[in-house]
Amino acid sequence: MKITILTFGSVGDVVPYVALALGLEKRGFNVVLAAPSNFEDYIKNAGLTCHPIYGNAQEILDSEQGKKLIASGNARAFAKEMGKITYKNRYEMQRDTLAACEGADLIIGGTLMGFNSAIISAKLKIPLIYAYVNPALYSTKEFPHFMVSHKNLYFGFLNSLSYTIFFKAYAASVAREVTEWCTAL
């Protein structure tokens, strides 16, 4: 069985999927890890098959602008800026993620590849499993979303609400891209 794992983002968004891919290969699956091109050597050095995806989110996060956005704690502004960047690179990212899934029997969608994974799964009629390895999209009352607040909001419902705020901002930032791609496919 061929499994394609789609992930995008920084180190924390990629490294956990290397561990997942290694575990799946150990159990006899043929795994392709599709990740940002700046992680290609890291993935190959781990002994895995890498399908590079255009873009380098780590470079964006490490830039002066990226650091200011993260430090601001303004989830809406961060999501909007990241949405602009991914929109600008959308054709390359769509090409690469679609190509990575050709011939796969299963897609595993990473945290920041939820929409892409769903679109490709529907287009190619390949089953999809989401494997979110960090607390970015599922809410908890224990602590707030890291892009909304670095401090505990002390009330569980506020911590939980912070995830809804981030997800809505993220979904709004990629809505145009998702709609265009679904229409094109």
Secondary structure, 3 states (H helix, E strand, C coil): CEEEEECCCCHHHHHHHHHHHHHHHHCCCEEEEEEEHHHHHHHHHCCCEEEEECCCHHHHHHCHHHHHHHHHCCHHHHHHHHHHHHHHCHHHHHHHHHHHHCCCCEEEECHHHHHHHHHHHHHHCCCEEECCCCCCCCCCCCCCCCCCCCCCCCCHHHHHHHHHHHHHHHHHHHHHHHHHHHHHC
